[in-house]
């Protein structure tokens, strides 16, 4: 049997940019003279002592030493307009005098005593903080980071419900730790290590890239989007995908919680269709789970209309996590929940060495005072309205801007190939990012289409031939090994990815043992940090064909007793070999109709991990384990249609 693959061609699009360099507004503030190590010395110190995972985001990094209001100053005295706010953290301006004064006053009185003792500032602060919350959200845990807050929220949800399974949205970011790597669903933050079981990811309801689109709570809508007066009509469709996940992938009665950012931050300021979170909350409650609102980026008035992002969705969570803006850059975070949920934690001893320390409490209280006294929530609303309106005007002129979105002063734009939704190439995004920095404006980058970096650990000459869709050709070049890679090596019937490492073309990727070898025509020096870029058209084609093969093989085996013996993905045709000498036209037509029916239903495609000795594993899951199989088994789940061991790349829904 052969499955024909349709190919799309794209015209080359020429672009022209203005050569006029804008200037940032003037400021009378004079920074101090820089007195730290030279730029060259910081380069050497970084290379020798800072982990390579902490990479340079610019070709020419900035060395900052002072901040004032919305401005940052580098070692040469150059001024930058900080539109990123230290990753959405500076909530009341750099070095706000009231916050600085509160910290200085507390430092001269008491630095540290841990929360096993009482000190006045922690009580003054929590009283002021809980006054900002609706309903029964009145119990506060003070911790030190967003990761720690979400880890504690996970524990509280499991302790209260007695259940172990937790759901988050695709492309979400909820922290970086060995435990939360399972909750976070952003590929660039996932290491090739087993994560704790019980984490699942439901379809992202994205009005710009989602299969049903949708309208959102923003002045800016996706071109051609619906304009529903109340809840968006697409919300039910996306919630249905959550329902399918709960019905098919999570054991009945095992749901502990749904985690959701009110607006996805790291994924590129992604808003959901109106009504989605409210309906998702109602569904989760029916299944016995809690709703955890991650307000690490959206909290403290940033979205303008409301103090907390979840309030824009007309829902009250069971647990709220917060960090970043809570301390204006001071390391602190919090978890707020109900007395009932907190009581489930009382059976064990708990303390936090630094959480709620006198300095953090004084800073947190001062930040709340400034937000209230200076009307910063309303400022986010007014300035945010002007800002997004100006971005929308730019979108009309520049087709490179595919989407403008956000609320208040949590705004984002998505760059695309003009006239398409194809993400702008990483090299061009890098140029925009660098140019804006050189013009004196610091911005953030996010989303699954952002760059991925890695370090070259080996580069050796090779004459191993290239294999491209079954055709072999001679090759003389280099095989490069990285610390980690996003490029798929050929295997399991799926051809390899191609792409680039910096600007050097990768023509083949092969797996040798536990390493992926990247074939290039030019050498890359060992130790070089490279930016990885995938040929997305090719990757997405492979994802579609591979998921299609799983679906077709499952239907043929389960419904017609025709097991697959092998398959091969080609350039123009994909072959599925069956354990039969003949297949009737009636069976072929019926299997085709059945596959199309499931595709129309957009059945979710999820990933779960099992241990090699897991009693739930059987031949149907694995089709037989290879000899070099590692301890952890990756299984692709297509609703309740199929579960099959696979190392390949797949779509998120049929």
N, C-alpha and C positions, 0 to 999 in steps of 0.2 A: 504494500500500500504506500502511496506517496501523498504527501500533503504539500500542495503548491503554496509558495510564499510570494506575496505581492511586494514589489519594491517601490519605494518612493524616491524621487529625485528632487533635489533642491537647487534652485538657481543661485549663483553667486551674487551676493548683494554688496554693492559698494557703499561705503559710508564716508561722510565728511564731517569733521568737527570744527568748531570755531577755534581759532588760534588766539583769540583775545582772552587773557588771563584775568579773572575777576580778583578784586581785593577784598579782604575781610574788613569789617568795621573797625574804626580806630578805638584805642583804649589809652587812658592816661596812666594806667597802672605800670609801675616800673619794677620788674623782677629783681631779685637779689643776684649778685654775681655768682656764677656757678663755681663751686669749690670741690667737686668730687673728682673721681678718677677720670682720666682722659677717655675720649671715645674709643681710641685704639686699645686702651687697657681693658675697657669693658668688653670689647670683642674677644680679647684673649681670655679674660676671666669667664665669659660665657662659654666659650669653647671648652675650657678645661673643667669647669665646675657646675655649670647649669645643665640639667638633663636635656638631651636632644628633643624630647617631646615638647619642650617649651621652645618653639621655633620663632624665627623672625617673621612678622606678618608683612614687613616691607623689605624691598631690596636694599634701601638705605634706611635702617632703623632710626627711630627717634629716641633720644636720651633726655627724658623729662626730669625736671627737678623742682618745679614750683607750679602751684595752681592758684587761680583767683577767679571766683565766680564761674563763668562759662569758659574761661581761658586756661590753657596750659602753656608752659614755657620750657624750651629745651636748653641744652647746655650752652648753646650759642646765643641765647636770648631771644630766639625766634618764638613768635606767638602763634598758637593754634586754637581755633574754635572747636571745642570738644562737643561734638554731636553724639558721641557714643557713651559719654558719662561713665567711663571705666566699666564697660559692659553693663549698661543700664543700672548703675549703682549710685552715682552722685545725684542725689534727689533734691538738695537745697543749695547746690553750688559748691565749688571747691573752697575749702577753708572758710566756711561761713563763720563770722565772728562769734555768733551766739553758741554754736556747737563747739568751736575752739575754746571759748571761755568756760563752758560747762565742763569740758574735759580737763582743762588746766586747773580749775577749782577742785575737781574730784581727785586729780593726781596729787594735789597738795594735802589731801585729807586721808584717803584710803584707796589703794590700788586693787587689792585682792584679798578675798577671804573665803571663796567658794560659796556655793548656794546651800551648804549644810548649816551655815550661820545666817542670821538675819542681818540685813543692813538696810537703811531707809530707802536708798535709791531704787532698789529692785521693786519695792512695794509702791513707791510713787509712780514708777514707770508702768507696771502691769495694770494699775488702776486706770491710768490714762489710755493705755493701749486697748484694753477690752471695751472701753467706752465707744470705740470706733466700730465695734462688731454688732451685727444684728442677732436676734434670737438668743439661744443658750450657749453661744460661743464665748465662754467666760473663763476658761482655764488656760494658763499660759506656761509653756515650757520655753525657757530661754536657752538657746544653743549657739553655735558658732559659725555655721555655714548653711547654705541651701542644701547641700548634699546631706549634711547631718540632720537637718530638719526633715527631709523627705525619708531618710532612713528611719527616723523615729516615728514618723507618721505611718510608715509601713508596719512597723512593730505594733503600734497602737491599734491599727485596723485589724490585724491578725489576732491580737489579744482579745479585742472586744467581740469580734464575730466568731472566733474559734475556727475561722476558715483560713486557707493558705494561698489562694490564687488571687492575683492582682492584675488588673488590666490598665494599660495606658494607650495613648493614641500613637499611631505610626508617626515617625519623625519627631517625637517629643524628646525633650531633654529634662531630666529630673535629678541629675547629679552624676558624679563620677567616682565610683567606688566599686569594689569587687561584688558587692551586693546589688547596688543600684544600676550596674551595667545591664542588668536584665530589665529593669524598669524603663531606662532610657532606650529610645528606639531610633536613635540617630547613628547611622552606620559608622561615621568617622570617629565616634567615641566608643565603639565596641571592639575590644581586643579579641584575638582568637583564643579565648579561654572559656571554659565552661562557666556558666552563670547559674545561680541557684534556680531550682525548678519553680514553676508556678507563676511565671510572668508571661503575659500575653499582650498582643498589640492589635487593636481594632483599626478599621479603615479610618484614615484621616479625612474629615469632611472639609475639603479645601475648595472654596468657590472658584479659584483660578485653575487648579489642576485636577480637581476631583471629577469623577465621571459624570456626576449630575450637576456640577456647578453650584449655583445658589447665590442668594443675596445676603449681605452681612450688615452688622450694625456699624456703618461707616458712611461718611460723606461720599466716599469713592466706591464704586461697584465695578466688577469685571465687565468689560464691554459686552453687551448682549445679555447680561444677567437678568433674571426675573426681578420684579419689584413688589414683592408680597407685602401687603399692609401690616400683617402681623408676623407670626412664625413663617419661615420660609418653607415652601412645599417640599424642598429637597431634604429638610431635616429628618422627616420620617424615613426616607430612603437610607440615609446614612445610619440612623439609629437601628434600622432593620439589620444592617451589617453587624452592629454590636450585638443584636439579639441572636444572629446566626452564630457568632463567636461563642456567646454564652450557652447556646443550645448544643453546639457541636464539639467544642474544644475544652470546655471547663466542666469537670464532674459536677453533677447536680448538687446544689447546696454548698458548694465550696468557695463561692466568690467572697473575697474579703473587701475589695475596694476597687473603684475606678479613680485613677489619677488623671487630672487634666489641667493644663495651663489655661487661664482664661483667654489669653492670646498666646499662641506659640511664639517664643522669643528666639531661641537658637535656630529654629527652623526657618526664620525669615519673616517674623511678624505675621503669622498666618492666623486669620480670624475664621470662625466657623459660621455656617449659615444660622440665621436667627432662629432661636428655639431649639437648637441642637442640644446644648448642654442641659437645658431644663428637661427635655424628653429623655436624654441619656440618664440623668439623675433619677427620674421616675422609674426607668427600667431597672437600673442597678438596685434600687431599694426593693423592687419586687423580688429580686434574686438574693436578697439578704445582705447585700454589700453596702459599704459606705462610699461617699463621694468626698474625695480629697482635692481641694482647690490649691494648686500650686501658684501662689501669688508672688513668687520670688522676683519676677520682673514687672508684673502688672499692678502691684500693690502701691499703697501710699499716694493715691490720687493721680497717678501717672496717666490714667485713661481719661481724666477730665470730668466726666459726668458723675462718676461715683468714686468713693475712696478705695474700694476694692473691685478688681476686675470682675469677680463673680457676680457682683450686684448688677452689672449690666446684662446678665443672663437671667435675672429674675429667679434666683435659686439661692438657698442657704446650704452651704456644705456642712459635713459632719466634722471635718478637720481642715484647717487652713495652714499652709506653710508659707513662710516669708523670709527674705534675706535681702541682700543688696541694698536697696533704698532705705531699709530700716535704720541703717547707721551711717548713711552718706559716705560709705567707704570704710568705716570702722568695722572690724570683723565681728559680726553678730548676726543672729538669726533667731527665729521663733517658730513654735508650733502652737496653734490655738485650737482648742477643742471644747467639748462639753464635759461637765462633771461626770456624767454617766460613762462616757468613753474613758476618761482619765482614771476612773475607779478600777477599770480592768487591769491597769498597770500597777495598782497598789500592792499586788501580791508579792512583788520582788523589790529589792533595794535599788534605788536609783539616785545618782548624783551626777553633777556635771562640773568638772573642775573650773572651767572658765565661763560657762554659760551664765549670763546674768550677773557678771562681776560688776563691782561698783562703777568702773570706767564705762563699760558698755551700757549700763543702765542710765548713767548720766547723759551719754551721747544720744541714746534712743529717745529719751525724754525731750532733749533739746531739739532733735529733729522734728518730733511731733509738734512742738511749740512753734517752730519756724514755719512748718507747712500751714498751720492754722493762722498764725499772726500775719503772714505775708500773702495769704490767699493763693497758695501755690497750686492747689487742685484746680481752682478756677483759671489760673494762669495756663495750666496744661490744656484746659478746654479752649480758651480764647486763642492762644498762640498756636495750639495744635490745629484748630480750624483754619487759620490763615496759612499755616505750613502745608497742610494737605491740599488746600485749594491751589496753592502755587505749584505743587508737584503735579496736580491734575492738569494744569495749564501746560507744564513741560511735556506731559504725556501726549497731549494733542499735537505737539510740534515734533517730538522725537519718537519714532516708532520703535526705537530700541527699548523703550520703557513699556513692558508688557502689562504690568499691574502696579497700581498705587493702592495702598491699604493701611489700615490702622485706625487708632482712635486716640484722641488727646495727643500727648507727646510720646506715644509708642507707635511709630510710623515706619513703613518700609516700602521699598519699590523693588520690583523684580525685573531684571534685564533679560532680554530675549533677542534672538535673531529677528530683525524687523519683519513684521507680517506673520510671525509664527509664535508658537509657545516653546520653541527649541531654546534651551538655556544658552545665554551668551557664553562663548568659549572662555575657559578659565584664563587664558592669556590676555583676553581683552578686559575681563573683570579685574585682573591684576593691574592692568594699565590704568583703569579708572580709579581704582583704590589708591595706587601710588600717586597719580596726578592730583587727586584731591588732597592728599597729604602734603604734596609739594606746594599746593595753593593755600595751605594753612587750615585745612578742614579735616578733622578726624572722624571717620564713620566706622560702623561695624559691618561685618559680613556674616551671613548665616545661610541656612538652607542646605538641603541635600546636594545642591549643585555647586557648592563652594569647593575650594581646593583641598586636596589631601596630600600631606607631605610624608616623606619617609627618608631614612638614611641608607645610603649605599654601604653594604658591609662586605661585598665581594664583587669583583669585575674581572672576568677571565676571557681570553680569546676562545672562539669556538668555530668549528666548521660543520656543526650538526645541521642537517638540511631543514628547510622550512616546509611545513605541511599546512596547506591552506585549502580547507574543504576537500581533503583527500588528495590534492595534487602536491607532489613533492618537487622542490627546487633546491639547487645548491645555494649555500650561504657561507659567507666568511665575514665574521664580525665578533661580537662580544655577548656574553651572557652575564647579566647583572642580577645580583641578589640584594633584596631590600630587607630592612627590619620588619616591615609589614607592607602589604600590597592591597590595592583595591581592584587590580586586574585579574581576571579569572584565567587560570591555566587550563588548557585543554584536558578534558576528562569526562567520562560517563556519557559519551556520545555528543557532548557539547563542544564546539570549537573554542579556541582561545580568544580572549579580548585582544584588541590592539589599542594603541594610544600613544602617549608621550610621557617621558620623564624630563621635566623642564621642557626644553624645545627639541629633545632628541627622540626620534620616532622609535616606538616599540613595535616590532613586526611579528613577534610570536611570544607566547608565554607558555612554558611547560612546567609540569610538576616533576621534580626529582626528589624522591624521599619526602621529607617534610618541608622542602624549599620550593619556591616558585622562581624559575629562571626567566628573566626578561631579555629577549634577544634584540640587540641594537647594532647599528652599523658603526657607531662611534663609542669609544670608551668613556666611562664616567668614573672620576676619581673616587676611591674608597673614602668614606667619611662625608661625602657631599650630601646635603639635604636636598632632595628633589621633590618637585611638585608633580603629582601623578594626575594624568588626564586620560579619561576613557573615551573612545569613540562611541558615543551614546547611541547613535542610530544602530550600529552593529550589536551592541549589548542588548538594547531593548528588543531587537528582532530575535535574538537568541532567547531572551526571557520569555517572550510570547510563544515561540515554538516549543521551548522546553516544557512550559506549563501545559501547553496544548497536548504534547505527547503524554504527559502524566494522565491527563484527563481521558484521552482516547484509549490509552492502554488499560486504565481502570474500567471504563465502560465495556470494552471488548472482553476483558477477563471475567468481570463480575456478572455481566448480563448475557454473554454469549460463549463463555468458557473458551476464550481464545487468548491465552497468556502471551505476553510479549517476550521474545527471546533476545532481541537487541534492537537498538535504534540508532539512527545517524542523522545529524542535522547538516544539511548542505546549503550551498549558496542559493539555489533556486528550488530545491526539493528537499523534503525531510522524509526519511524512510523509517517505517516501523515494521519489523519482522515478527511474524506470528508463528506460533507452534501449530501450523496447519498447512496443508498443501493447497487448499482452496478456500476462499471466502466468497459467499454468495453476494450478489448485488443487493439483495434485500437486506442482508446484515449490514453491509457498508452504508446503505442509505439510512437505516434505522439508527446506527451508531452516530452517523453525522448529525441527524436530527436531534438525538439525545444530547450530544455535545453542544450544539447550538442553543438548545433550551437552557442548559446550565450556564452557558456564557451570558445569555440574556438576563439571567437572574443575578449575575455578578457575584457568584459564590466566592467568599473570601479564601485566599490562599495564605496559610500561616506556617510558621516554623516552630517546631518544638525540639527539645534536646533530651536524649535518654542516655543512660549509661549502657555500655556494651553488655553488661550482665543483667539488665533490667528485665524482670519477669514479664512485663507487658510487651516486650519485643517478640516478634515472631517472623516467620518467613514472609508473610504478607507485607510487613513493614519494610523488610530489608532486601528482599529478593536474594538473600544470601550475603553475608558480610565478607568483604575482601580481606585478604590475609594481613594487609598493612593497616587495617582499620584501627584508629586510635580509640581511646577509652570512651569518648563522647560521640554519640550518634546523632546526626542531624536529620530530622524527618520533615518532609514537606507534606502539609495537610491541606487537602482541598475539601473544605466543609466536611460533610460525612461521606463523601464520595470515595476518597482515597487517602491513604497514609503510606508514604514510601520514603525510604532512606535515599538521600540525594545530596550531593555537594554542589550542585549547579545553581544558576541564578534563575529566579522566577518572578512573575508579576505578583502584585499584592491581592488581586482579585481577577476572576475570569472575565 
